[in-house]
Amino acid sequence: MNLKTSDKEALIDLLHEAQDHLNYAINLLDDYVRQTNDIHAEACLVDHLRIFAGSDHGFLSSDLNIDDLIEQLDETEDDEEE
């Protein structure tokens, strides 16, 4: 995948924004879990969202997450020399 540096930066910004929104949703769901002690919701929903949000989730998982997408973009070659 060859992208211009400006395109990569815009995509990375988009992914960071999505990550921020996902982390906000996780925090809201955490509040729900704390208030209801709904461990099923935590295990089946919140923990999965944590894995998707980024690599600092602390679970043993190789699932694709937003940090992986950002890293993939960082590793792509720039197409600006052409």
C-alpha positions, 0 to 999 in steps of 0.5 A, a space after each residue: 500500500 503506497 500512500 502520500 505522507 499527508 494521506 497517511 497522517 490523515 488516516 492515522 488521525 482518523 484512527 486515533 479519533 476512533 480509538 478515543 471514541 472507543 475508549 470513551 465508550 469503554 469507560 461508560 460501559 465500565 461504569 455500567 459494569 461497576 454499578 450493576 456488577 454485570 460480569 457477563 457484560 464485562 467479559 463478553 462486551 467490555 473486554 472485547 472492546 478493550 482488545 479492539 481499542 489498542 494493544 495495551 489491553 493486558 489480555 493474551 490476544 492476537 486480534 487485530 486492534 487499532 494500534 495494529 492499523 496505525 502501525 501498518 500505516 506507519 510501515 507503508 511506503 510513501 508515494 510522494 517520490 513519484 
